[in-house]
Amino acid sequence: MNTQRHGARPKVRTSDGPARGRVGPGRGPGPARGADSDVYPYKGWARTWQNRKKREKMPIDYANGKIYGIRCRTKGDAIVYIGSTTQALCERFSQHRKAAKAGDTMKLYTLMNEVGVQNFHIELINVFPCASKEELLREEGMHIRAMRPECNSVIAGRTKKEYYNDNREAVAARNKAWREANRDAVAANQKAWRIANLDAVTARDKENYDAHREAILAQKKEYYDAHREAKLARAKEYNDARREAKALYDQKRAERKRAERAGHERAQLQPN
């Protein structure tokens, strides 16, 4: 007697267990290897899925590390890119080709799309067994520094501190240009931050002043002595420009005080 109710999922009998319902990626175990039914599109579906998941979970073996170069025939067969991998070179080059066809904007892929992927080929530069990704990237960066290929925008394995030391002047100029272009926004952000952290800023400034009081006072005195004449000239120019306004302010102030004094005297003379 058929106990399966109408509309239920078809049952699949596997070779290693009882009947199971329809399953697939993320739904549970698949059928036995080589199973063929109307549930799955082709024989060995489960084996293909399991092998792919197994490859994704496999740890990277850096003992298979290697440095490779990609040459371009339209550039005189010169090396235009250097990379590192633990894969077979054919697999890594296939990934590069797919990325170029997908429209990735990296320099190498842009060049591939400009001159044609068929004009590029990969070659082994150095076999480099190692124990970690950092070691492999360091080795790659050493070859990039030595060859300077045109499509390597970043030196692999280089830390931020090393990048800054290698490009100190360019970084300083770029930061200065950015600050000048965003002067108002920078000032507003700094002011808002100081207001939000006023207690911490005050404590930090006081601690810094107490720790370097003598040096700060000596620096201020040295600056004043070096710019004394300029400061006095600037102060005199400011006072001369404000002389008329100051005289008018002093006159109004004197009149206001005389009026207040006269009012106070009249109040005293009035009978109670």
C-alpha positions as CSV (number, residue, x, y, z in Angstrom):
1,M,0.0,0.0,0.0
2,N,1.3,3.4,-1.0
3,T,1.4,5.6,2.2
4,Q,2.9,8.6,0.5
5,R,0.3,11.4,0.6
6,H,-0.7,13.4,-2.5
7,G,1.6,16.3,-3.3
8,A,4.5,15.2,-1.0
9,R,8.1,15.4,-2.1
10,P,9.4,12.3,-3.9
11,K,11.5,9.9,-1.8
12,V,15.0,9.0,-2.9
13,R,16.4,5.6,-1.8
14,T,20.1,5.7,-1.2
15,S,22.5,2.8,-0.9
16,D,23.7,3.7,2.6
17,G,20.5,4.4,4.5
18,P,16.7,4.7,4.5
19,A,14.7,6.8,2.1
20,R,15.1,10.5,2.4
21,G,13.2,13.5,1.2
22,R,14.4,15.8,-1.5
23,V,17.6,17.7,-0.5
24,G,20.1,20.0,-2.0
25,P,22.7,22.5,-1.2
26,G,22.1,23.7,2.4
27,R,19.1,21.4,2.9
28,G,20.7,18.3,4.2
29,P,22.6,15.2,2.9
30,G,22.5,14.3,-0.8
31,P,22.0,10.9,-2.4
32,A,24.6,8.2,-2.7
33,R,27.5,8.7,-5.1
34,G,26.4,8.3,-8.7
35,A,22.7,8.5,-7.8
36,D,20.5,9.3,-10.8
37,S,16.9,10.4,-10.4
38,D,14.5,13.1,-11.4
39,V,15.5,15.1,-8.3
40,Y,19.1,15.8,-9.4
41,P,20.2,17.1,-12.8
42,Y,23.0,14.6,-13.5
43,K,24.8,11.6,-12.1
44,G,27.3,12.4,-9.3
45,W,25.7,15.7,-8.3
46,A,26.3,15.0,-4.6
47,R,29.9,14.1,-5.2
48,T,30.6,17.3,-7.2
49,W,29.0,19.4,-4.4
50,Q,30.9,17.6,-1.7
51,N,34.2,17.9,-3.5
52,R,33.7,21.6,-4.0
53,K,32.8,22.2,-0.3
54,K,35.9,20.1,0.6
55,R,38.2,22.3,-1.5
56,E,36.7,25.4,0.1
57,K,37.5,24.0,3.6
58,M,41.0,22.7,2.8
59,P,43.8,24.7,4.6
60,I,46.3,26.5,2.3
61,D,49.6,24.7,2.1
62,Y,52.2,27.4,1.9
63,A,54.8,24.7,1.3
64,N,53.5,25.0,-2.3
65,G,54.2,28.7,-2.4
66,K,55.6,30.1,-5.7
67,I,56.2,33.5,-7.3
68,Y,54.9,34.0,-10.9
69,G,55.1,36.6,-13.6
70,I,52.6,37.5,-16.3
71,R,54.1,38.5,-19.6
72,C,52.5,40.6,-22.4
73,R,53.4,39.9,-26.0
74,T,52.4,43.4,-27.1
75,K,54.9,44.8,-24.6
76,G,57.9,43.0,-26.0
77,D,57.0,39.9,-23.9
78,A,57.9,41.9,-20.8
79,I,56.7,40.9,-17.3
80,V,53.8,43.3,-16.5
81,Y,52.6,41.7,-13.3
82,I,54.1,39.7,-10.5
83,G,52.1,37.7,-8.0
84,S,52.3,34.8,-5.6
85,T,50.1,31.7,-5.2
86,T,50.0,28.2,-3.7
87,Q,47.9,26.9,-6.6
88,A,48.9,25.5,-9.9
89,L,49.9,28.3,-12.3
90,C,47.2,27.3,-14.8
91,E,44.5,27.6,-12.1
92,R,45.8,31.0,-11.0
93,F,46.1,32.3,-14.6
94,S,42.5,31.1,-15.3
95,Q,41.4,33.2,-12.3
96,H,43.1,36.3,-13.8
97,R,41.5,35.7,-17.1
98,K,38.0,35.4,-15.5
99,A,38.5,38.5,-13.5
100,A,39.5,40.4,-16.7
101,K,36.4,39.2,-18.5
102,A,34.2,40.1,-15.6
103,G,35.3,43.8,-16.0
104,D,37.6,44.1,-12.9
105,T,39.3,47.6,-13.0
106,M,42.7,46.5,-11.7
107,K,45.6,47.6,-13.9
108,L,46.4,44.1,-15.2
109,Y,42.8,43.4,-16.1
110,T,42.4,46.8,-17.8
111,L,45.4,46.0,-19.9
112,M,44.2,42.5,-20.7
113,N,40.9,43.9,-22.0
114,E,42.7,46.6,-24.0
115,V,45.2,44.3,-25.9
116,G,43.4,41.0,-25.6
117,V,43.7,38.2,-23.1
118,Q,45.3,36.0,-25.7
119,N,48.4,38.1,-25.6
120,F,49.3,37.2,-22.0
121,H,50.9,34.1,-20.6
122,I,52.1,33.1,-17.1
123,E,55.5,31.8,-16.1
124,L,57.2,30.6,-12.9
125,I,59.7,33.0,-11.4
126,N,60.6,31.3,-8.2
127,V,59.5,28.3,-6.0
128,F,59.2,29.6,-2.4
129,P,58.1,27.0,0.2
130,C,57.2,28.9,3.4
131,A,55.1,28.6,6.5
132,S,52.7,31.6,6.3
133,K,51.0,34.1,4.0
134,E,53.2,36.9,5.3
135,E,56.4,35.2,4.3
136,L,55.0,34.6,0.8
137,L,53.9,38.2,0.4
138,R,57.3,39.4,1.6
139,E,59.0,37.4,-1.1
140,E,56.5,38.7,-3.7
141,G,57.2,42.3,-2.6
142,M,60.9,41.7,-3.0
143,H,60.5,40.7,-6.6
144,I,58.2,43.6,-7.3
145,R,60.7,46.1,-5.9
146,A,63.4,44.5,-8.1
147,M,61.5,44.4,-11.4
148,R,59.0,47.2,-11.0
149,P,56.3,45.8,-13.3
150,E,53.8,48.4,-14.6
151,C,50.6,46.6,-13.4
152,N,51.6,46.2,-9.8
153,S,50.1,49.2,-8.0
154,V,50.9,47.8,-4.5
155,I,54.1,46.2,-3.2
156,A,52.9,43.0,-1.5
157,G,53.9,42.5,2.1
158,R,54.7,46.1,2.7
159,T,53.4,47.5,6.0
160,K,51.8,50.9,6.3
161,K,54.8,52.2,8.1
162,E,57.1,51.0,5.3
163,Y,54.9,52.6,2.7
164,Y,55.0,55.9,4.6
165,N,58.8,55.8,4.9
166,D,59.1,55.0,1.2
167,N,56.7,57.8,0.1
168,R,57.1,60.3,2.9
169,E,57.2,63.4,0.7
170,A,54.3,62.3,-1.5
171,V,52.1,61.5,1.5
172,A,52.9,64.8,3.1
173,A,52.1,66.7,0.0
174,R,48.8,64.7,-0.6
175,N,47.7,65.3,3.0
176,K,48.5,69.0,2.8
177,A,46.6,69.4,-0.4
178,W,43.6,67.6,1.1
179,R,43.6,69.7,4.3
180,E,43.8,72.9,2.3
181,A,40.9,71.7,0.1
182,N,38.8,70.8,3.2
183,R,40.0,73.5,5.6
184,D,36.5,74.4,6.9
185,A,35.4,70.8,7.3
186,V,38.7,69.9,9.2
187,A,38.4,72.9,11.5
188,A,34.7,72.1,12.2
189,N,35.5,68.5,13.0
190,Q,38.4,69.4,15.2
191,K,36.3,71.9,17.1
192,A,33.4,69.4,17.5
193,W,35.8,66.8,18.8
194,R,37.4,69.1,21.3
195,I,34.0,70.2,22.6
196,A,32.9,66.5,22.9
197,N,36.1,65.6,24.7
198,L,36.8,68.8,26.6
199,D,37.7,67.3,29.9
200,A,40.1,64.8,28.3
201,V,41.7,67.5,26.2
202,T,42.1,69.8,29.1
203,A,43.7,67.1,31.3
204,R,46.0,66.1,28.4
205,D,47.1,69.6,27.7
206,K,47.8,70.3,31.4
207,E,49.7,67.0,31.7
208,N,51.8,67.9,28.6
209,Y,52.4,71.5,29.9
210,D,53.5,70.3,33.4
211,A,55.9,67.7,31.9
212,H,57.5,70.2,29.4
213,R,57.0,73.5,31.2
214,E,60.5,74.7,31.0
215,A,60.9,73.8,27.4
216,I,57.6,75.4,26.4
217,L,58.5,78.7,28.2
218,A,62.0,78.7,26.6
219,Q,60.5,78.1,23.2
220,K,58.0,81.0,23.7
221,K,60.7,83.4,24.8
222,E,62.9,82.4,21.9
223,Y,60.0,83.0,19.5
224,Y,59.2,86.3,21.1
225,D,62.8,87.5,20.9
226,A,63.1,86.5,17.3
227,H,59.9,88.2,16.3
228,R,59.8,91.1,18.8
229,E,60.2,93.9,16.3
230,A,57.6,92.4,14.0
231,K,55.1,91.9,16.8
232,L,55.6,95.5,18.0
233,A,55.2,96.9,14.5
234,R,52.0,94.8,14.0
235,A,50.6,96.0,17.4
236,K,51.4,99.7,16.5
237,E,49.7,99.3,13.1
238,Y,46.6,97.8,14.7
239,N,46.5,100.6,17.4
240,D,46.8,103.3,14.7
241,A,44.0,101.7,12.7
242,R,41.8,101.5,15.7
243,R,42.8,104.9,17.2
244,E,39.7,106.8,15.9
245,A,37.3,104.1,16.9
246,K,39.0,103.9,20.3
247,A,38.7,107.7,20.8
248,L,35.0,107.6,19.9
249,Y,34.5,104.7,22.2
250,D,36.3,106.5,25.1
251,Q,34.2,109.6,24.5
252,K,30.9,107.8,24.6
253,R,32.0,105.9,27.7
254,A,32.9,109.2,29.5
255,E,29.6,110.7,28.5
256,R,27.8,107.7,29.9
257,K,29.6,107.9,33.1
258,R,28.9,111.6,33.5
259,A,25.2,111.0,32.9
260,E,25.2,108.2,35.5
261,R,26.9,110.5,38.0
262,A,24.5,113.4,37.4
263,G,21.5,111.0,37.8
264,H,23.0,109.7,41.0
265,E,23.5,113.3,42.3
266,R,19.9,114.3,41.4
267,A,18.5,111.3,43.2
268,Q,20.4,112.3,46.4
269,L,19.1,115.9,46.2
270,Q,15.5,114.9,45.9
271,P,13.6,115.0,49.3
272,N,12.4,111.7,50.7
